[in-house]
Amino acid sequence: MSEPLETPTERVLRKSRIDGEGEGKPFSERVRHHRRTLEAYFKAGSVPRWMERVSEVDQGIARERRRFAERYRALREECGRDREEFARRWRAIAEAARFDELNDLIRQHNDWYPIERDLPMDMRTRDYVKVNGRSYRRPELGAEWVLEHFPAT
């Protein structure tokens, strides 16, 4: 039976051992005084997940806004002056719209962002403080979102 393959993370950790068993150099005296945890290792090595997720959510919302703006213009041209036909067909398109993957990401953001950012609580409102004057929460997308941004009338 062959040995399991070593992951890149395991390889880096093996090379950074303090006791000298690995191939790397020992850590400095200053570094040895700090606790080494896997969480700290991952946190120090990349962009925080909350930051990636905010970007993914905002880009996803912008992508959907562009997609629906194009569909809105196309249907307007197709229906011409028949406003009732446009409204009926546009409502049907809005009702049929699916945003499952993006909404899952939005729910993750709304659940984890304040914890990952370590946001303080506002004891008066019993909610997390606002970020730059607005709530960190992002609304989920659905037919209401489509019709709010692109009205059928």
N, CA, C and O atoms as a DFTB+ gen file, in Angstrom:
612 C
 N C O
     1  1       0.849      -1.184       0.000
     2  2       0.000       0.000       0.000
     3  2       0.887       1.238       0.000
     4  3       1.821       1.325       0.797
     5  1       0.619       2.172      -0.858
     6  2       1.458       3.360      -0.970
     7  2       1.102       4.371       0.113
     8  3       0.000       4.367       0.662
     9  1       2.077       5.241       0.405
    10  2       1.877       6.286       1.410
    11  2       0.921       7.341       0.877
    12  3       0.927       7.618      -0.323
    13  1       0.095       7.944       1.742
    14  2      -0.793       9.016       1.265
    15  2       0.042      10.204       0.815
    16  3       1.108      10.475       1.367
    17  1      -0.454      10.904      -0.193
    18  2       0.242      12.074      -0.707
    19  2       0.192      13.204       0.309
    20  3      -0.811      13.403       0.994
    21  1       1.281      13.931       0.390
    22  2       1.371      15.064       1.303
    23  2       0.783      16.298       0.624
    24  3       1.120      16.609      -0.518
    25  1      -0.092      16.993       1.331
    26  2      -0.694      18.199       0.768
    27  2       0.312      19.340       0.826
    28  3       1.265      19.284       1.604
    29  1       0.113      20.382       0.008
    30  2       1.016      21.535       0.080
    31  2       1.065      22.162       1.472
    32  3       2.125      22.600       1.920
    33  1      -0.068      22.204       2.148
    34  2      -0.102      22.772       3.499
    35  2       0.746      21.952       4.451
    36  3       1.511      22.508       5.238
    37  1       0.618      20.624       4.386
    38  2       1.415      19.755       5.243
    39  2       2.906      19.915       4.947
    40  3       3.733      19.870       5.859
    41  1       3.242      20.100       3.688
    42  2       4.631      20.279       3.296
    43  2       5.215      21.560       3.909
    44  3       6.331      21.552       4.428
    45  1       4.449      22.663       3.844
    46  2       4.917      23.927       4.422
    47  2       5.065      23.796       5.932
    48  3       6.058      24.244       6.505
    49  1       4.075      23.180       6.573
    50  2       4.155      23.020       8.024
    51  2       5.323      22.127       8.427
    52  3       6.000      22.404       9.417
    53  1       5.566      21.061       7.669
    54  2       6.676      20.164       7.965
    55  2       8.003      20.913       7.855
    56  3       8.892      20.721       8.684
    57  1       8.142      21.759       6.846
    58  2       9.394      22.495       6.632
    59  2       9.617      23.587       7.672
    60  3      10.739      24.071       7.821
    61  1       8.578      23.979       8.387
    62  2       8.710      25.095       9.327
    63  2       8.780      24.637      10.782
    64  3       8.578      25.448      11.685
    65  1       9.054      23.395      11.023
    66  2       9.090      22.896      12.403
    67  2      10.211      23.539      13.202
    68  3      11.305      23.774      12.689
    69  1       9.924      23.817      14.448
    70  2      10.900      24.451      15.335
    71  2      11.992      23.467      15.735
    72  3      13.154      23.850      15.864
    73  1      11.634      22.218      15.929
    74  2      12.604      21.262      16.473
    75  2      13.670      20.814      15.473
    76  3      14.503      19.970      15.804
    77  1      13.659      21.350      14.286
    78  2      14.730      21.072      13.339
    79  2      14.579      19.783      12.555
    80  3      15.473      19.438      11.782
    81  1      13.483      19.058      12.724
    82  2      13.295      17.811      11.979
    83  2      13.057      18.061      10.496
    84  3      13.392      17.224       9.658
    85  1      12.481      19.208      10.175
    86  2      12.151      19.510       8.785
    87  2      13.350      20.037       8.029
    88  3      14.470      20.048       8.538
    89  1      13.100      20.470       6.817
    90  2      14.157      20.979       5.963
    91  2      14.396      22.462       6.164
    92  3      15.433      22.975       5.743
    93  1      13.465      23.169       6.799
    94  2      13.563      24.625       6.943
    95  2      14.418      25.032       8.121
    96  3      14.925      24.193       8.866
    97  1      14.569      26.329       8.276
    98  2      15.327      26.885       9.397
    99  2      14.411      26.985      10.613
   100  3      13.195      27.111      10.468
   101  1      14.984      26.931      11.794
   102  2      14.153      27.109      12.995
   103  2      13.583      28.519      13.039
   104  3      14.156      29.445      12.466
   105  1      12.438      28.680      13.731
   106  2      11.847      29.997      13.903
   107  2      12.735      30.848      14.802
   108  3      13.512      30.327      15.603
   109  1      12.609      32.160      14.659
   110  2      13.373      33.083      15.498
   111  2      12.832      33.041      16.928
   112  3      11.746      32.523      17.191
   113  1      13.616      33.596      17.830
   114  2      13.229      33.638      19.242
   115  2      11.905      34.385      19.425
   116  3      11.045      33.961      20.196
   117  1      11.752      35.511      18.701
   118  2      10.532      36.312      18.804
   119  2       9.307      35.502      18.377
   120  3       8.267      35.557      19.034
   121  1       9.423      34.765      17.300
   122  2       8.300      33.987      16.780
   123  2       7.951      32.848      17.722
   124  3       6.782      32.481      17.845
   125  1       8.954      32.283      18.390
   126  2       8.698      31.148      19.290
   127  2       7.862      31.533      20.499
   128  3       7.262      30.667      21.135
   129  1       7.812      32.802      20.821
   130  2       7.038      33.234      21.986
   131  2       5.548      33.362      21.698
   132  3       4.765      33.579      22.622
   133  1       5.143      33.234      20.449
   134  2       3.729      33.309      20.078
   135  2       3.185      31.904      19.870
   136  3       3.880      31.020      19.368
   137  1       1.941      31.716      20.260
   138  2       1.303      30.409      20.066
   139  2       1.146      30.127      18.586
   140  3       0.742      31.003      17.821
   141  1       1.457      28.934      18.188
   142  2       1.277      28.520      16.797
   143  2      -0.008      27.710      16.719
   144  3      -0.129      26.650      17.333
   145  1      -0.953      28.220      15.963
   146  2      -2.201      27.494      15.747
   147  2      -2.446      27.423      14.256
   148  3      -1.959      28.255      13.489
   149  1      -3.193      26.436      13.863
   150  2      -3.537      26.305      12.457
   151  2      -4.376      27.496      12.010
   152  3      -4.226      27.972      10.884
   153  1      -5.258      27.981      12.882
   154  2      -6.086      29.136      12.546
   155  2      -5.215      30.363      12.264
   156  3      -5.444      31.078      11.288
   157  1      -4.223      30.601      13.116
   158  2      -3.343      31.748      12.931
   159  2      -2.522      31.598      11.652
   160  3      -2.282      32.573      10.939
   161  1      -2.096      30.371      11.371
   162  2      -1.318      30.117      10.159
   163  2      -2.132      30.470       8.917
   164  3      -1.650      31.175       8.031
   165  1      -3.368      29.977       8.859
   166  2      -4.207      30.253       7.692
   167  2      -4.587      31.728       7.617
   168  3      -4.653      32.302       6.530
   169  1      -4.836      32.338       8.770
   170  2      -5.232      33.740       8.803
   171  2      -4.107      34.634       8.280
   172  3      -4.364      35.623       7.595
   173  1      -2.880      34.289       8.599
   174  2      -1.739      35.110       8.202
   175  2      -1.368      34.937       6.740
   176  3      -0.693      35.796       6.173
   177  1      -1.790      33.856       6.126
   178  2      -1.295      33.535       4.798
   179  2      -2.116      34.013       3.629
   180  3      -1.677      33.873       2.488
   181  1      -3.288      34.571       3.856
   182  2      -4.109      34.945       2.708
   183  2      -5.107      36.024       3.086
   184  3      -5.184      36.461       4.235
   185  1      -5.867      36.439       2.084
   186  2      -6.934      37.411       2.297
   187  2      -7.998      36.753       3.176
   188  3      -8.350      35.597       2.944
   189  1      -8.513      37.460       4.171
   190  2      -9.545      36.862       5.030
   191  2     -10.773      36.444       4.218
   192  3     -11.126      37.090       3.231
   193  1     -11.411      35.369       4.641
   194  2     -12.568      34.841       3.916
   195  2     -13.688      35.853       3.835
   196  3     -14.366      35.932       2.811
   197  1     -13.906      36.638       4.895
   198  2     -14.989      37.618       4.849
   199  2     -14.773      38.616       3.723
   200  3     -15.733      39.057       3.091
   201  1     -13.519      38.975       3.468
   202  2     -13.207      39.937       2.424
   203  2     -13.463      39.337       1.036
   204  3     -14.015      39.999       0.157
   205  1     -13.057      38.086       0.855
   206  2     -13.325      37.390      -0.412
   207  2     -14.829      37.273      -0.651
   208  3     -15.321      37.510      -1.754
   209  1     -15.555      36.896       0.424
   210  2     -16.992      36.666       0.297
   211  2     -17.731      37.959      -0.030
   212  3     -18.631      37.954      -0.870
   213  1     -17.366      39.073       0.620
   214  2     -17.997      40.365       0.323
   215  2     -17.806      40.692      -1.154
   216  3     -18.736      41.126      -1.833
   217  1     -16.598      40.480      -1.635
   218  2     -16.301      40.757      -3.041
   219  2     -17.123      39.853      -3.958
   220  3     -17.677      40.319      -4.954
   221  1     -17.204      38.568      -3.629
   222  2     -17.985      37.629      -4.441
   223  2     -19.466      38.005      -4.456
   224  3     -20.116      37.934      -5.499
   225  1     -19.997      38.403      -3.304
   226  2     -21.407      38.797      -3.217
   227  2     -21.655      40.048      -4.045
   228  3     -22.586      40.091      -4.849
   229  1     -20.823      41.067      -3.850
   230  2     -21.019      42.321      -4.579
   231  2     -20.853      42.128      -6.084
   232  3     -21.608      42.706      -6.866
   233  1     -19.881      41.328      -6.494
   234  2     -19.704      41.046      -7.923
   235  2     -20.883      40.246      -8.472
   236  3     -21.322      40.482      -9.598
   237  1     -21.396      39.306      -7.686
   238  2     -22.550      38.518      -8.115
   239  2     -23.792      39.372      -8.289
   240  3     -24.535      39.197      -9.255
   241  1     -24.026      40.293      -7.368
   242  2     -25.174      41.196      -7.473
   243  2     -25.021      42.098      -8.686
   244  3     -25.981      42.317      -9.424
   245  1     -23.818      42.623      -8.896
   246  2     -23.571      43.486     -10.063
   247  2     -23.766      42.698     -11.365
   248  3     -24.322      43.221     -12.331
   249  1     -23.312      41.451     -11.389
   250  2     -23.484      40.602     -12.577
   251  2     -24.972      40.387     -12.867
   252  3     -25.394      40.476     -14.020
   253  1     -25.769      40.105     -11.832
   254  2     -27.206      39.896     -12.025
   255  2     -27.886      41.188     -12.465
   256  3     -28.793      41.161     -13.297
   257  1     -27.455      42.310     -11.913
   258  2     -28.027      43.598     -12.307
   259  2     -27.782      43.856     -13.796
   260  3     -28.686      44.296     -14.506
   261  1     -26.558      43.582     -14.270
   262  2     -26.243      43.755     -15.703
   263  2     -27.057      42.788     -16.562
   264  3     -27.571      43.159     -17.618
   265  1     -27.165      41.551     -16.097
   266  2     -27.900      40.534     -16.855
   267  2     -29.367      40.921     -17.002
   268  3     -29.935      40.806     -18.088
   269  1     -29.982      41.379     -15.912
   270  2     -31.389      41.754     -15.983
   271  2     -31.600      43.072     -16.715
   272  3     -32.642      43.271     -17.338
   273  1     -30.631      43.968     -16.649
   274  2     -30.742      45.220     -17.409
   275  2     -30.789      44.902     -18.906
   276  3     -31.566      45.504     -19.648
   277  1     -29.966      43.968     -19.340
   278  2     -29.952      43.576     -20.758
   279  2     -31.276      42.904     -21.153
   280  3     -31.836      43.203     -22.208
   281  1     -31.769      42.003     -20.310
   282  2     -33.049      41.341     -20.606
   283  2     -34.198      42.349     -20.613
   284  3     -35.110      42.252     -21.434
   285  1     -34.149      43.306     -19.706
   286  2     -35.169      44.343     -19.598
   287  2     -35.219      45.160     -20.888
   288  3     -36.290      45.371     -21.457
   289  1     -34.045      45.619     -21.347
   290  2     -33.974      46.400     -22.593
   291  2     -34.470      45.580     -23.789
   292  3     -35.208      46.088     -24.633
   293  1     -34.065      44.328     -23.855
   294  2     -34.458      43.474     -24.988
   295  2     -35.966      43.267     -25.012
   296  3     -36.585      43.329     -26.074
   297  1     -36.559      43.022     -23.851
   298  2     -38.008      42.810     -23.799
   299  2     -38.753      44.106     -24.105
   300  3     -39.791      44.077     -24.765
   301  1     -38.243      45.231     -23.639
   302  2     -38.849      46.533     -23.963
   303  2     -38.904      46.737     -25.474
   304  3     -39.932      47.131     -26.024
   305  1     -37.781      46.463     -26.134
   306  2     -37.727      46.608     -27.597
   307  2     -38.686      45.631     -28.276
   308  3     -39.367      45.986     -29.238
   309  1     -38.735      44.420     -27.777
   310  2     -39.578      43.386     -28.376
   311  2     -41.060      43.731     -28.237
   312  3     -41.840      43.509     -29.163
   313  1     -41.444      44.268     -27.091
   314  2     -42.853      44.581     -26.853
   315  2     -43.264      45.939     -27.419
   316  3     -44.455      46.211     -27.569
   317  1     -42.310      46.773     -27.726
   318  2     -42.628      48.082     -28.302
   319  2     -43.494      48.915     -27.382
   320  3     -43.146      49.142     -26.223
   321  1     -44.645      49.378     -27.910
   322  2     -45.534      50.253     -27.132
   323  2     -46.575      49.481     -26.310
   324  3     -47.362      50.093     -25.587
   325  1     -46.587      48.168     -26.411
   326  2     -47.561      47.357     -25.685
   327  2     -47.094      47.176     -24.227
   328  3     -46.399      46.217     -23.892
   329  1     -47.498      48.123     -23.386
   330  2     -47.046      48.123     -21.987
   331  2     -47.614      46.956     -21.182
   332  3     -46.927      46.402     -20.324
   333  1     -48.847      46.585     -21.450
   334  2     -49.459      45.479     -20.709
   335  2     -48.751      44.163     -21.010
   336  3     -48.518      43.358     -20.108
   337  1     -48.411      43.945     -22.273
   338  2     -47.684      42.734     -22.666
   339  2     -46.303      42.708     -22.006
   340  3     -45.863      41.679     -21.494
   341  1     -45.633      43.859     -22.030
   342  2     -44.319      43.955     -21.394
   343  2     -44.419      43.634     -19.902
   344  3     -43.649      42.827     -19.382
   345  1     -45.375      44.272     -19.216
   346  2     -45.529      44.071     -17.767
   347  2     -45.822      42.609     -17.448
   348  3     -45.243      42.052     -16.516
   349  1     -46.712      41.987     -18.207
   350  2     -47.060      40.575     -17.975
   351  2     -45.842      39.681     -18.167
   352  3     -45.553      38.837     -17.319
   353  1     -45.131      39.857     -19.265
   354  2     -43.972      39.019     -19.556
   355  2     -42.816      39.293     -18.594
   356  3     -42.106      38.369     -18.196
   357  1     -42.626      40.562     -18.219
   358  2     -41.530      40.886     -17.311
   359  2     -41.771      40.306     -15.920
   360  3     -40.842      39.807     -15.284
   361  1     -43.015      40.371     -15.446
   362  2     -43.330      39.760     -14.148
   363  2     -43.083      38.252     -14.187
   364  3     -42.593      37.679     -13.214
   365  1     -43.419      37.615     -15.297
   366  2     -43.175      36.174     -15.442
   367  2     -41.675      35.876     -15.399
   368  3     -41.252      34.900     -14.779
   369  1     -40.883      36.705     -16.050
   370  2     -39.427      36.519     -16.025
   371  2     -38.903      36.710     -14.602
   372  3     -38.067      35.935     -14.137
   373  1     -39.390      37.737     -13.913
   374  2     -38.949      38.009     -12.544
   375  2     -39.315      36.854     -11.615
   376  3     -38.508      36.444     -10.781
   377  1     -40.528      36.333     -11.760
   378  2     -40.971      35.222     -10.911
   379  2     -40.172      33.948     -11.171
   380  3     -39.976      33.146     -10.259
   381  1     -39.712      33.755     -12.405
   382  2     -38.977      32.542     -12.762
   383  2     -37.486      32.641     -12.441
   384  3     -36.768      31.644     -12.520
   385  1     -37.023      33.823     -12.085
   386  2     -35.585      34.028     -11.835
   387  2     -35.125      33.201     -10.642
   388  3     -35.803      33.131      -9.617
   389  1     -33.956      32.575     -10.795
   390  2     -33.359      31.759      -9.733
   391  2     -32.008      32.348      -9.352
   392  3     -31.172      32.634     -10.209
   393  1     -31.812      32.521      -8.057
   394  2     -30.567      33.074      -7.540
   395  2     -30.023      32.191      -6.411
   396  3     -29.403      32.691      -5.472
   397  1     -30.254      30.893      -6.506
   398  2     -29.950      29.982      -5.401
   399  2     -28.499      30.056      -4.934
   400  3     -28.234      30.199      -3.740
   401  1     -27.568      29.961      -5.869
   402  2     -26.149      29.952      -5.507
   403  2     -25.722      31.280      -4.878
   404  3     -25.028      31.297      -3.862
   405  1     -26.136      32.374      -5.480
   406  2     -25.789      33.689      -4.950
   407  2     -26.470      33.916      -3.597
   408  3     -25.856      34.474      -2.688
   409  1     -27.712      33.496      -3.454
   410  2     -28.401      33.661      -2.174
   411  2     -27.755      32.830      -1.067
   412  3     -27.730      33.258       0.087
   413  1     -27.233      31.648      -1.402
   414  2     -26.491      30.857      -0.412
   415  2     -25.274      31.643       0.072
   416  3     -24.985      31.688       1.268
   417  1     -24.572      32.255      -0.866
   418  2     -23.402      33.058      -0.525
   419  2     -23.797      34.275       0.310
   420  3     -23.089      34.640       1.248
   421  1     -24.916      34.898      -0.024
   422  2     -25.410      36.055       0.743
   423  2     -25.772      35.623       2.162
   424  3     -25.464      36.331       3.121
   425  1     -26.422      34.472       2.304
   426  2     -26.759      33.971       3.644
   427  2     -25.492      33.704       4.461
   428  3     -25.433      34.032       5.646
   429  1     -24.476      33.106       3.820
   430  2     -23.209      32.870       4.520
   431  2     -22.603      34.199       4.973
   432  3     -22.129      34.329       6.102
   433  1     -22.627      35.173       4.077
   434  2     -22.094      36.499       4.420
   435  2     -22.846      37.073       5.611
   436  3     -22.225      37.515       6.578
   437  1     -24.175      37.073       5.555
   438  2     -24.980      37.662       6.623
   439  2     -24.768      36.945       7.953
   440  3     -24.816      37.572       9.011
   441  1     -24.533      35.629       7.905
   442  2     -24.326      34.849       9.133
   443  2     -22.921      35.037       9.711
   444  3     -22.769      35.174      10.925
   445  1     -21.913      35.046       8.871
   446  2     -20.536      34.979       9.342
   447  2     -19.782      36.301       9.380
   448  3     -18.829      36.435      10.148
   449  1     -20.175      37.270       8.581
   450  2     -19.423      38.527       8.496
   451  2     -19.181      39.178       9.862
   452  3     -18.038      39.521      10.164
   453  1     -20.200      39.360      10.692
   454  2     -19.940      40.054      11.971
   455  2     -19.011      39.260      12.893
   456  3     -18.264      39.840      13.681
   457  1     -19.063      37.947      12.789
   458  2     -18.204      37.104      13.631
   459  2     -16.770      37.159      13.123
   460  3     -15.833      37.347      13.900
   461  1     -16.605      36.992      11.809
   462  2     -15.264      37.004      11.222
   463  2     -14.597      38.369      11.349
   464  3     -13.377      38.440      11.493
   465  1     -15.358      39.439      11.299
   466  2     -14.820      40.797      11.450
   467  2     -14.707      41.205      12.905
   468  3     -14.106      42.229      13.230
   469  1     -15.295      40.390      13.786
   470  2     -15.308      40.688      15.215
   471  2     -15.952      42.051      15.466
   472  3     -15.420      42.882      16.202
   473  1     -17.118      42.261      14.832
   474  2     -17.831      43.523      14.977
   475  2     -18.364      43.666      16.405
   476  3     -18.861      42.699      16.983
   477  1     -18.261      44.850      16.962
   478  2     -18.831      45.066      18.294
   479  2     -20.351      45.163      18.227
   480  3     -20.931      45.457      17.181
   481  1     -20.973      44.909      19.365
   482  2     -22.429      45.008      19.455
   483  2     -22.819      46.410      19.906
   484  3     -22.136      47.032      20.719
   485  1     -23.923      46.890      19.363
   486  2     -24.530      48.137      19.824
   487  2     -25.558      47.719      20.867
   488  3     -26.593      47.144      20.531
   489  1     -25.273      48.006      22.118
   490  2     -26.136      47.540      23.202
   491  2     -27.523      48.181      23.164
   492  3     -28.486      47.608      23.673
   493  1     -27.628      49.361      22.565
   494  2     -28.922      50.022      22.466
   495  2     -29.842      49.264      21.511
   496  3     -31.012      49.038      21.821
   497  1     -29.307      48.867      20.339
   498  2     -30.125      48.167      19.337
   499  2     -30.038      46.650      19.459
   500  3     -30.832      45.925      18.859
   501  1     -29.070      46.175      20.238
   502  2     -28.808      44.744      20.384
   503  2     -28.501      44.095      19.031
   504  3     -28.909      42.969      18.751
   505  1     -27.779      44.836      18.219
   506  2     -27.352      44.351      16.908
   507  2     -25.905      44.791      16.714
   508  3     -25.391      45.624      17.459
   509  1     -25.265      44.223      15.711
   510  2     -23.890      44.632      15.414
   511  2     -23.871      46.067      14.898
   512  3     -24.831      46.531      14.284
   513  1     -22.776      46.754      15.153
   514  2     -22.659      48.140      14.712
   515  2     -22.646      48.205      13.188
   516  3     -22.309      47.236      12.508
   517  1     -23.019      49.360      12.678
   518  2     -23.024      49.562      11.230
   519  2     -21.588      49.720      10.734
   520  3     -20.713      50.185      11.464
   521  1     -21.362      49.329       9.492
   522  2     -20.054      49.451       8.861
   523  2     -20.161      50.589       7.852
   524  3     -20.936      50.516       6.898
   525  1     -19.379      51.635       8.073
   526  2     -19.434      52.835       7.225
   527  2     -20.853      53.393       7.126
   528  3     -21.278      53.849       6.065
   529  1     -21.571      53.353       8.232
   530  2     -22.899      53.947       8.293
   531  2     -24.033      53.100       7.744
   532  3     -25.178      53.551       7.715
   533  1     -23.735      51.871       7.303
   534  2     -24.811      51.026       6.788
   535  2     -24.672      49.605       7.310
   536  3     -23.598      49.191       7.747
   537  1     -25.755      48.878       7.259
   538  2     -25.754      47.502       7.737
   539  2     -24.837      46.648       6.869
   540  3     -24.719      46.866       5.663
   541  1     -24.200      45.688       7.492
   542  2     -23.339      44.762       6.745
   543  2     -24.163      43.756       5.944
   544  3     -23.653      43.127       5.017
   545  1     -25.435      43.608       6.306
   546  2     -26.281      42.595       5.668
   547  2     -26.559      42.939       4.202
   548  3     -26.719      44.106       3.844
   549  1     -26.613      41.915       3.373
   550  2     -26.985      42.057       1.968
   551  2     -28.343      41.360       1.791
   552  3     -28.540      40.251       2.287
   553  1     -29.270      42.008       1.088
   554  2     -30.581      41.365       0.882
   555  2     -30.457      40.223      -0.114
   556  3     -29.671      40.280      -1.060
   557  1     -31.252      39.183       0.120
   558  2     -31.292      38.080      -0.835
   559  2     -32.032      38.530      -2.081
   560  3     -32.906      39.395      -2.022
   561  1     -31.672      37.936      -3.207
   562  2     -32.274      38.293      -4.479
   563  2     -33.461      37.381      -4.780
   564  3     -33.463      36.199      -4.438
   565  1     -34.453      37.956      -5.418
   566  2     -35.637      37.220      -5.806
   567  2     -36.460      38.086      -6.741
   568  3     -35.969      39.091      -7.254
   569  1     -37.703      37.703      -6.965
   570  2     -38.581      38.449      -7.858
   571  2     -38.756      39.886      -7.379
   572  3     -38.816      40.810      -8.190
   573  1     -38.839      40.077      -6.052
   574  2     -39.005      41.427      -5.512
   575  2     -37.805      42.301      -5.876
   576  3     -37.968      43.468      -6.233
   577  1     -36.604      41.734      -5.784
   578  2     -35.394      42.477      -6.119
   579  2     -35.401      42.883      -7.593
   580  3     -35.073      44.018      -7.937
   581  1     -35.778      41.943      -8.452
   582  2     -35.821      42.226      -9.893
   583  2     -36.807      43.355     -10.168
   584  3     -36.477      44.305     -10.877
   585  1     -38.010      43.260      -9.616
   586  2     -39.052      44.259      -9.876
   587  2     -38.750      45.602      -9.215
   588  3     -39.200      46.642      -9.696
   589  1     -37.998      45.588      -8.123
   590  2     -37.606      46.848      -7.484
   591  2     -36.610      47.607      -8.368
   592  3     -36.720      48.823      -8.525
   593  1     -35.642      46.889      -8.944
   594  2     -34.625      47.524      -9.763
   595  2     -35.065      47.747     -11.218
   596  3     -34.595      48.662     -11.894
   597  1     -35.978      46.886     -11.677
   598  2     -36.474      46.970     -13.049
   599  2     -37.979      46.803     -13.020
   600  3     -38.490      45.704     -13.235
   601  1     -38.700      47.896     -12.753
   602  2     -40.167      47.810     -12.599
   603  2     -40.866      47.374     -13.885
   604  3     -40.421      47.662     -14.996
   605  1     -41.962      46.679     -13.688
   606  2     -42.743      46.179     -14.824
   607  2     -43.628      47.280     -15.417
   608  3     -44.168      47.107     -16.510
   609  1     -43.780      48.375     -14.738
   610  2     -44.661      49.452     -15.246
   611  2     -43.872      50.523     -15.963
   612  3     -44.450      51.495     -16.449
